Amino acid sequence: MSATTLPASDAGRYSYTGLQRGLHWLMAAIILAAFALGVWSAYLVVGTPLRRALLDIHKSLGMTALVLLALRVACRLALGEPPYRKPLDTLSRIGAHMAHGALYLMMLYMPLSGYLFSASGGYSLPWFGLFSWPRLLPRDKMTADFGETLHHWGAWIIGGLLVLHGLAVVWHVFVKKDEVLSRMAP
């Protein structure tokens, strides 16, 4: 066995579990799709059928991400983080923890601010046409406007974090040439 080849039993030790990797990539796809639909609908005329349909899918994806986030956090707490073959330097480790914390926070913030906006604005709360989420807030224009503002600025923040996350992956793969991506590879 060469020095670059690990026994099958050791290879998985340095990667996240299949469930953790699956949740990561599924949520990445959901979040990117929700982001794209939200941006697209922002450029459409309010009240048009296409805009309403896109926003219904956007809301459904956002609430799906919220439910999956609970599962993802539970998995992370139960399964932890795999070790690195070569530990990250202190600055990279701190940066990674801060960036991941910010992403997790925004994965909670965005669906909740969207719910605040929609529920208090009297808008639909669909889940892919199968049911509607319960409206737990009274209809209130001021609260809806506040939720809309929170959601709007949150979109800029999560968009920036996603770009930084992608750039960090590129840096680890092409500059540092370390194992960071392989730990989460599907």
C-alpha positions as a Markdown table, in Angstrom:
| # | Residue | x | y | z |
|---|---|---|---|---|
| 1 | Met | 0.0 | 0.0 | 0.0 |
| 2 | Ser | 1.4 | 3.4 | -1.0 |
| 3 | Ala | 1.7 | 6.3 | 1.4 |
| 4 | Thr | -1.0 | 8.1 | -0.5 |
| 5 | Thr | -3.5 | 5.3 | -0.2 |
| 6 | Leu | -5.4 | 4.6 | 3.0 |
| 7 | Pro | -7.3 | 1.4 | 3.8 |
| 8 | Ala | -11.0 | 1.8 | 3.2 |
| 9 | Ser | -11.6 | 1.8 | 6.9 |
| 10 | Asp | -9.4 | 4.8 | 7.4 |
| 11 | Ala | -10.5 | 6.8 | 4.4 |
| 12 | Gly | -13.9 | 7.6 | 5.8 |
| 13 | Arg | -12.5 | 8.7 | 9.1 |
| 14 | Tyr | -11.3 | 11.9 | 7.6 |
| 15 | Ser | -14.5 | 12.7 | 5.7 |
| 16 | Tyr | -17.9 | 13.7 | 6.9 |
| 17 | Thr | -20.5 | 10.8 | 7.0 |
| 18 | Gly | -22.6 | 10.2 | 3.9 |
| 19 | Leu | -25.6 | 11.7 | 5.7 |
| 20 | Gln | -23.7 | 14.9 | 6.6 |
| 21 | Arg | -22.3 | 15.2 | 3.0 |
| 22 | Gly | -25.7 | 14.6 | 1.5 |
| 23 | Leu | -27.4 | 17.2 | 3.7 |
| 24 | His | -24.6 | 19.7 | 2.9 |
| 25 | Trp | -25.0 | 19.3 | -0.9 |
| 26 | Leu | -28.8 | 19.1 | -0.8 |
| 27 | Met | -29.0 | 22.3 | 1.3 |
| 28 | Ala | -26.4 | 24.0 | -1.0 |
| 29 | Ala | -28.7 | 23.2 | -4.0 |
| 30 | Ile | -31.8 | 24.4 | -2.2 |
| 31 | Ile | -30.2 | 27.6 | -1.0 |
| 32 | Leu | -28.7 | 28.5 | -4.3 |
| 33 | Ala | -32.1 | 27.8 | -6.1 |
| 34 | Ala | -34.0 | 29.8 | -3.5 |
| 35 | Phe | -31.5 | 32.7 | -3.8 |
| 36 | Ala | -31.8 | 32.6 | -7.6 |
| 37 | Leu | -35.6 | 32.5 | -7.6 |
| 38 | Gly | -35.7 | 35.4 | -5.0 |
| 39 | Val | -33.4 | 37.6 | -7.1 |
| 40 | Trp | -35.3 | 36.7 | -10.3 |
| 41 | Ser | -38.7 | 37.5 | -8.8 |
| 42 | Ala | -37.4 | 40.8 | -7.4 |
| 43 | Tyr | -37.2 | 42.0 | -11.1 |
| 44 | Leu | -40.7 | 40.9 | -12.0 |
| 45 | Val | -43.8 | 43.0 | -11.7 |
| 46 | Val | -45.6 | 42.6 | -8.4 |
| 47 | Gly | -48.7 | 40.5 | -8.6 |
| 48 | Thr | -48.0 | 38.7 | -11.9 |
| 49 | Pro | -48.6 | 35.0 | -12.1 |
| 50 | Leu | -44.9 | 34.2 | -12.9 |
| 51 | Arg | -43.7 | 36.2 | -9.9 |
| 52 | Arg | -46.3 | 34.6 | -7.5 |
| 53 | Ala | -45.3 | 31.1 | -8.8 |
| 54 | Leu | -41.6 | 31.8 | -8.4 |
| 55 | Leu | -42.1 | 33.2 | -4.9 |
| 56 | Asp | -44.2 | 30.1 | -3.9 |
| 57 | Ile | -41.3 | 27.9 | -4.9 |
| 58 | His | -38.8 | 30.2 | -3.2 |
| 59 | Lys | -40.8 | 30.1 | 0.0 |
| 60 | Ser | -41.1 | 26.3 | -0.2 |
| 61 | Leu | -37.4 | 25.9 | -0.7 |
| 62 | Gly | -36.7 | 28.3 | 2.2 |
| 63 | Met | -38.9 | 26.4 | 4.6 |
| 64 | Thr | -37.4 | 23.1 | 3.4 |
| 65 | Ala | -34.0 | 24.5 | 4.2 |
| 66 | Leu | -35.2 | 25.5 | 7.7 |
| 67 | Val | -36.4 | 22.0 | 8.4 |
| 68 | Leu | -33.3 | 20.4 | 7.0 |
| 69 | Leu | -31.2 | 22.8 | 9.1 |
| 70 | Ala | -32.6 | 21.3 | 12.3 |
| 71 | Leu | -31.6 | 17.8 | 11.0 |
| 72 | Arg | -28.2 | 19.0 | 9.9 |
| 73 | Val | -27.5 | 20.6 | 13.3 |
| 74 | Ala | -28.6 | 17.4 | 15.1 |
| 75 | Cys | -26.3 | 15.4 | 12.9 |
| 76 | Arg | -23.4 | 17.7 | 13.5 |
| 77 | Leu | -24.0 | 17.5 | 17.3 |
| 78 | Ala | -24.3 | 13.8 | 17.3 |
| 79 | Leu | -21.6 | 12.9 | 14.7 |
| 80 | Gly | -19.2 | 15.8 | 15.2 |
| 81 | Glu | -16.5 | 16.8 | 12.7 |
| 82 | Pro | -13.9 | 14.3 | 11.3 |
| 83 | Pro | -10.2 | 14.9 | 12.1 |
| 84 | Tyr | -7.9 | 16.4 | 9.5 |
| 85 | Arg | -4.9 | 14.3 | 8.4 |
| 86 | Lys | -2.9 | 17.5 | 8.7 |
| 87 | Pro | -4.6 | 20.0 | 11.0 |
| 88 | Leu | -5.4 | 23.5 | 9.7 |
| 89 | Asp | -3.3 | 26.4 | 10.9 |
| 90 | Thr | -4.8 | 28.5 | 13.7 |
| 91 | Leu | -6.0 | 31.3 | 11.5 |
| 92 | Ser | -7.6 | 29.0 | 8.9 |
| 93 | Arg | -9.3 | 27.0 | 11.7 |
| 94 | Ile | -10.7 | 30.2 | 13.3 |
| 95 | Gly | -11.8 | 31.6 | 10.0 |
| 96 | Ala | -13.5 | 28.3 | 9.0 |
| 97 | His | -15.4 | 28.2 | 12.3 |
| 98 | Met | -16.5 | 31.8 | 12.0 |
| 99 | Ala | -17.6 | 31.4 | 8.4 |
| 100 | His | -19.5 | 28.2 | 9.1 |
| 101 | Gly | -21.1 | 29.8 | 12.1 |
| 102 | Ala | -22.2 | 32.8 | 10.0 |
| 103 | Leu | -23.6 | 30.4 | 7.3 |
| 104 | Tyr | -25.5 | 28.4 | 9.9 |
| 105 | Leu | -26.9 | 31.6 | 11.4 |
| 106 | Met | -28.0 | 32.9 | 8.0 |
| 107 | Met | -29.6 | 29.5 | 7.1 |
| 108 | Leu | -31.8 | 30.1 | 10.2 |
| 109 | Tyr | -32.2 | 33.9 | 9.7 |
| 110 | Met | -33.3 | 33.8 | 6.0 |
| 111 | Pro | -36.3 | 31.5 | 6.3 |
| 112 | Leu | -37.4 | 33.1 | 9.6 |
| 113 | Ser | -37.2 | 36.6 | 8.2 |
| 114 | Gly | -39.0 | 35.4 | 5.0 |
| 115 | Tyr | -41.7 | 33.9 | 7.2 |
| 116 | Leu | -42.0 | 37.1 | 9.2 |
| 117 | Phe | -42.4 | 39.1 | 6.0 |
| 118 | Ser | -45.0 | 36.7 | 4.4 |
| 119 | Ala | -47.0 | 35.8 | 7.5 |
| 120 | Ser | -47.4 | 39.4 | 8.8 |
| 121 | Gly | -48.0 | 40.6 | 5.2 |
| 122 | Gly | -50.9 | 38.3 | 4.7 |
| 123 | Tyr | -49.0 | 36.5 | 1.8 |
| 124 | Ser | -49.2 | 32.8 | 1.1 |
| 125 | Leu | -47.1 | 30.3 | 3.1 |
| 126 | Pro | -47.1 | 27.3 | 0.7 |
| 127 | Trp | -45.0 | 24.2 | 0.7 |
| 128 | Phe | -44.9 | 23.0 | -2.9 |
| 129 | Gly | -48.7 | 23.2 | -3.2 |
| 130 | Leu | -49.1 | 20.3 | -0.7 |
| 131 | Phe | -50.0 | 22.4 | 2.3 |
| 132 | Ser | -49.6 | 25.9 | 3.8 |
| 133 | Trp | -47.5 | 26.6 | 6.9 |
| 134 | Pro | -49.6 | 27.9 | 9.8 |
| 135 | Arg | -49.8 | 31.7 | 10.1 |
| 136 | Leu | -48.5 | 32.3 | 13.6 |
| 137 | Leu | -48.4 | 36.1 | 13.3 |
| 138 | Pro | -51.2 | 38.6 | 12.9 |
| 139 | Arg | -51.4 | 40.6 | 9.8 |
| 140 | Asp | -49.5 | 43.9 | 10.4 |
| 141 | Lys | -48.0 | 46.1 | 7.7 |
| 142 | Met | -45.2 | 47.5 | 9.9 |
| 143 | Thr | -44.1 | 44.1 | 10.9 |
| 144 | Ala | -44.3 | 42.9 | 7.3 |
| 145 | Asp | -42.2 | 45.9 | 6.1 |
| 146 | Phe | -39.6 | 45.2 | 8.8 |
| 147 | Gly | -39.5 | 41.5 | 7.8 |
| 148 | Glu | -39.1 | 42.5 | 4.2 |
| 149 | Thr | -36.2 | 44.8 | 5.1 |
| 150 | Leu | -34.5 | 42.0 | 7.2 |
| 151 | His | -35.0 | 39.5 | 4.4 |
| 152 | His | -33.7 | 41.9 | 1.7 |
| 153 | Trp | -30.5 | 42.7 | 3.6 |
| 154 | Gly | -30.1 | 39.1 | 4.7 |
| 155 | Ala | -30.0 | 38.1 | 1.0 |
| 156 | Trp | -27.0 | 40.4 | 0.5 |
| 157 | Ile | -25.3 | 38.9 | 3.5 |
| 158 | Ile | -25.9 | 35.3 | 2.7 |
| 159 | Gly | -25.0 | 36.0 | -1.0 |
| 160 | Gly | -21.6 | 37.4 | 0.2 |
| 161 | Leu | -21.0 | 34.5 | 2.6 |
| 162 | Leu | -21.7 | 32.0 | -0.2 |
| 163 | Val | -19.2 | 33.8 | -2.5 |
| 164 | Leu | -16.6 | 33.8 | 0.3 |
| 165 | His | -17.3 | 30.1 | 1.0 |
| 166 | Gly | -16.8 | 29.3 | -2.7 |
| 167 | Leu | -13.6 | 31.3 | -2.9 |
| 168 | Ala | -12.3 | 29.6 | 0.3 |
| 169 | Val | -12.9 | 26.2 | -1.4 |
| 170 | Val | -11.0 | 27.4 | -4.5 |
| 171 | Trp | -8.2 | 28.6 | -2.4 |
| 172 | His | -8.0 | 25.3 | -0.5 |
| 173 | Val | -8.1 | 23.2 | -3.7 |
| 174 | Phe | -5.8 | 25.3 | -6.0 |
| 175 | Val | -3.5 | 27.2 | -3.6 |
| 176 | Lys | -3.2 | 25.2 | -0.4 |
| 177 | Lys | -3.9 | 21.9 | -2.2 |
| 178 | Asp | -5.2 | 20.4 | 1.0 |
| 179 | Glu | -8.0 | 18.0 | 1.9 |
| 180 | Val | -10.7 | 20.5 | 2.8 |
| 181 | Leu | -12.9 | 19.8 | -0.2 |
| 182 | Ser | -12.4 | 16.0 | -0.1 |
| 183 | Arg | -13.8 | 15.9 | 3.4 |
| 184 | Met | -17.2 | 17.1 | 2.0 |
| 185 | Ala | -17.0 | 15.6 | -1.5 |
| 186 | Pro | -20.1 | 13.7 | -2.5 |
